[in-house]
């Protein structure tokens, strides 16, 4: 088992480092192994009348929670030192969710897409422990309720969970994060351990090779598939995976199950790997490695750079292993359950969560940040997000006023940013503003009245019905994309340096391509937000001339940022 655990954790670490596209399948291998180890023991003890439910849960809590609290507490301390409020608030949520084994639920509600959200989320990987602990809570209870038909009940539940996973009845995010869709993986591992059929050494070898291929190379691609440009993210293609994710998961579970068949059967290669001084020890420390690696990777990306170079990856992996050896030797191997350890665990839990809740209650504003106009204890912690979303209040009809120009803004949060630019501009007292999110369902009553429409999107996405209902002289303009980096944390860490406010950042070339294509399509009727900020060297500013952040998250404008853009745009825009 240590061999398979070692392979799984190596795959997961490489995936989070951005070096192994299918490494996330290591989590599926972990689920099968946990079921293999836990299910038969629980069912045997229940059938023999010696299973103690709360004792079982206490052992699992002491196995997982001490390390979770240490990693969460240290992560929150680092975040308190260097994170900006928007990011620190979410980290505090993650700390509470991780320490209560509910981070999978938090991620399902807030993030949804695991594959697009892993890189700067410090504790999001603890969703796995949430699913695992919820299985520890639910599975024994079900077996206790049906003592005489435990095996048949487990088979039925496995089939139900498997069908839920296959059927198109929920979002991909929920299927990834929630227990009902993951139950079958752990249950199958348990059923294999109960039956324990004997297989040939050759099949054992083939299954291990298949498992290695899945978790390290399973998501190999067969080229790129062209996609419409993502105006927010700046991409226009995706790597085309040879096999869908659902198939990769099922194949990984299949090979993992075959690898677990009669664990005593092995060939010379698996025997060598089991006795090795690298993979097997890594497997034994897999929990510590799992908990430490993502915070270190995420903080590096937040404070320094998006990509991990080979040298930096080796350095971070070395730090992860050093931390893991320490916590495995001092904590994992030495944890005992007695009155003192219970008291220490409860106090640690209360301290870490009290700190997290205090940070959350303050909205992450734990100090004055003049460059964001956030003041501890004074400013509404959600002021910046509310500033972006205040434009929703303009989702109404125009009033009968023939003197002011009627401006209709349509689109997502980037469109709302532009509406804020209008409200910070010289024309704010000369216009009536109306906002609507979707172009397809935009009320024609507003289209008929407006003098100009600003739309964040492609010109070809504007429906014919919009063009056909414009009044004489009315125009439709496109709103351009914008970007000011992926994390303000990269700049905030230099807040004590003299050149803090002169920092600039390069952005991906994709954004230039997006902007060029938008501009060509809209021709003269286009608000170019990108080129008005770019230097000849291709960098964009982070701060306004008044030493304020232009955005609070790299994308959405602060009030100072909206005023900055309003001052930069051509005066002809306001005519």
Secondary structure, DSSP 8 states (H G I E B T S, - for coil): -HHHHHHHHHHHHHHHTTS-TTTTHHHHHHHHHHHHHHHHHHHHHHHTT---HHHHHHHHHHHHHHHHHHHHHHHHHHHHHH--HHHHHHHHHHHHHHHTT-HHHHHHHHT--GGGS-TT-SSGGGHHHHHHHHHHHHHHHHHHHSSTTHHHHHHHHHHHHHHHHHSS-S-HHHHHHSHHHHHHHHHHHHHHHHH-----HHHHHHHHHHHHHHHHHTT-EEEEEE----TTT---EEEEESS-HHHHHHHHHHHHHHHHTTTT---HHHHHHHH-SSHHHHHHTHHHHHHHHHHHHHHHHHHT-SS--HHHHHHHHHHHHHHHHHHIIIIITT---SHHHHHHHHHHHHHHHHHHHHHHHTTT--S-BGGGTB-TTTS-TTHHHHHHHGGGGG-S---S-SSSEEEEEESSHHHHHHHHHHHTSTTGGGEEEEEES-STT--HHHHHH-SEEEESS-GGGS-HHHHHT--TT-EEEEE------S-THHHHTTTTSTTGGG-EEE--HHHHHHHHHHHHHHTTSEE--STTT--TTSEEESB-TTS-BSBSSSSSB-HHHHHHHHHHS-GGGG-
